[in-house]
Amino acid sequence: MKAATLSVFFPALVSAHGFVQQIWFGNNLVDTWNPYKDPQKNPPVNKITRIFKDNGPVTDGRFTTEEITCNIGRDGVNNIPVTATAQVAAGSLIKFMWTDWQSDHPGPILTYLANCNGPCSSFSGSTGNVWVKIDHAGYDANEAVPWASKRLPTQNSTWEVQLPSSIAPGEYILRHEILGLQRTNKNGSLAQFYPGCHQITVTGSGTTKLPEGIALPGAYQPDDTKSIFLEYRDISATNPYTPPGGPIWGDGGWKS
């Protein structure tokens, strides 16, 4: 897909929430689904992102449903595959460019891959342990801004992830999200997830298949006191935080 410049910006809409509006795949810049600009286009746009309704979170316990897979869909339908993919070489640096993320939503940033085992246009991702985490950042006391999501504004609302270099070519879903923990001390179901699913075609000579991962929905539960149902102000260097979704997988296998 050819890069395009996103010409319309919505500061009033994104001041409290947000979504990924563009992605750099190596040197290729790709526009993603914009819920405020793209629905009005005729003929409909065909982008790499599975359609979601707005810039708000999956919350109020709904993250135990299919809505957590790729965000809340439109017209009551969730997680609809698209036909477009973005080509990216294994091992590439990927840069997720969020809308102007100024929210006071402390929490982790997480990225997953799922192998579509064929065209992603024929793959759901809402069942099975198909989601493999390739990157996460939670609370790091050595950073000037310890929470990953609160560092995002200091990085021009951009988050970088390295795609594993050993993975086999094929079509995958790249799932990237922010989890806001600002309300979870009252009820774990009040966690705010901001996921997005982007279909990619990985190229290269790698031969490594993804291992078994986690299920989404399934892996995130509101009674998880290590990752979701907690008081974020209690997290510190001596009381570390564990992001949900299990360990990271990458070149060389599983990591902490």
N, C-alpha and C positions, 0 to 999 in steps of 0.2 A: 504494500500500500504506500502511496506517495504521501509525503509530509504535507501538512496544510497548516496555515496559521489560524488560530482560533481568534476571531475578530470581535466577538461579543463577550463582555464580562459582566458579572452580576454581583457587585459588591454587597448590595443589600441582602441578597438571598444567601450568600455564603458566609456572612459575618458570624453566624452562630454554628453553622455546620459546614459540610463540604463533601467533595468527591474528586476523583482523579479526572482531570480534563484533557490531559495529553500525556503521552509516554514516549520517552526516548528509548529506542531499541538500538543500542550502539549509536550510530550516526543517523539513524532514521527516526524522524519525529512523526508520531501518529496521533491524530485527534481521536478521542474516545467519545462515548455517548454523553450528550449534554441534555439532561432532562427538561431544560427550559428553552432550548433552542431547536432541538432536532425533531420533536414530535409534530411540529407544524409544517415540516417540509413535505413537499409533494413534487415528485415521487418520494417515498420514504427513503431515508438514508440507510446505508448498509455499513455499519461500523463494527469494529472487533469486539465491542463491549456488549454483554448481555443487558438488555434494557431494564432500567430501574426507574422508579417514579419521581424521586426528588432528592434533595440533598440531606434529608433527615436520616436518623439511625433506625436500625432494627433493635427494638427494645421492648419493654413491658412483657417479658417472657416469650416474645415471638421468635427469639433466637434459638428456641428448641424446635422450630418448625422449618419448613422448606425455605422460608424467607431468608434464613441465614446463609444459604448456599451462595447466592449471588445478589443479595439485596432484595428489597420488596419490589415486585414487578408492577406492571401497569394493568389496569382494568381487572384486577383480581387474579392475574396469571403471573406466576413467578418462574424465574430461571428458564427463560425461553432461549434456546440456542440460536445463534446467528450464523451466517454463512461466511462472513469475512474472517480472515486471520492476518496477523502481522508476521512477516518473516523475520527471524532473529537467529543469529549464529549462536550455538552453544558456547558458553563462556563469556557472553557479552555482558556489558554493564547496562543495567536497565534503570532508568530514572523516571519515577512516578511524579508527575507534576500536579499537585493538588490545587484546587481553588484556594483563594487567600485564607489559609487556615489560621485564624486568630482565636479559636475557641479555647476556653479554659476547661479542656477535657483531658486531664492527666490520664495516661495509660500507655499501653504498648502499641507498636506497629508490627504487623505480621504479614508474611507473604508465603503463599502455598502454590504448588503445582499439582495438577491432575492430568494423567495421561488419558487422552480421549480414545486411544486404541483404535484409531481410524479418524474419520472426519468429526470434528467437534460439533458440527451441525447435527450429528446423530447421537450425541452424548449428553447425558443429564448432569451427573455429578452429585445429585441429591441422595443417592443411595450408595452404600458400600464404603469401605475404608480407602478411599481413592485420593485423599488430600494429603500431600506430603509437604511439610513446612521446610522451606529453603532459607528463611531468614526471619529473625525477630529481634526486637529491641524493647526492653521494658524499662526498668529503673536502674540507672547507673550513677552511683554516688560520686564517681570520679568526674562526671560531666558537670559543667557550670549549670546546665539545666538538666536535672537528672531524668525526668520522664521523657520518653522518646517522642510522644505526640506533642509535648510542649516545646521540644527542640525544632519541630517542623517550621514554625514561623521564622526561626533564626537561620534557616537554610533555604529561604526563598520558597517555602512550601513544597520542597522537593525532597524525595526519599530515594536513595540508591540501593540497588540489590544486584548482586552478581549471580548470573545464571550459571548453574553448574556446567563445567566444560565437558564432562564425561557422558552426559545423557544422550540417549539415542535420538536420532532424528524422528520427527513426527509431529502431530498436532497435539497441543496441550492447552489447558486453561491455566492462566496465571491469575491467581486470586490474591488481592492485596487489600488490607483493611486496617482501620484504626479502632481500638476499643477505648471508649471513655468510661472511666471509673468514678466520676465525680458524685454519683448518686448511689453507689452500690453499698454503702454502709447501712442503708435503710432496708434494702431488699436486693438480693442478687439479680432478680429479674429486671431491675432498673438499669442494668449495664447497657451501654449504648455502642452498638457495633456499626461500623461504616464499611461494609465490604463492597468490592467490585470485581467482576470476572471478565477477563480479557483473553480472547482466543488467539493463540500464536502457533506458528509453524516453526519448529526448531530445525535448523540445518547443521550439518557437520558430520564428522566421522565417528562420533561417540557410539558406544555399544551398551551403556549401562541403562537398565530399566529402573524405573522408580520402585522403591520398596513399598510394602503395605503402609498406609498412613492412617488417617483418622476419618471419621464420618462427619459430614456437615449437612444436615443436622445430626446430632448425637453426641459429639465430643464436648460441646459447650453446655454446661448445666448451671443453673442459678445457685445451687448449693455448694459450688466449688469455692472453698474458702482460701485456696492458694492463689487463684487467678481472677475470680469474678466477684464473689461475695466477700468484700473486705472494706476496710477503711484505708483509703489510699494515703492518708496523712500519717498512718502508722508505719509505712514502708520507709526503710532507711538502710544505711550500710550494714547495720547489725540485724535488721529484720528484712531480708531480701524478698524480692517479688519474683514469682514464677509466672511467665506468660502462659495462657492456655494453648492447647493444641499439641503438647508434647515437645520433644527435642527437634533440633534442626538437622536436616539431612543435606549433604553436599558431596563434593568430590572428597573421597576418602571415607565416606560412610556417615554414621550418626554422630552428632556433636551435642554438646550440652545445651 
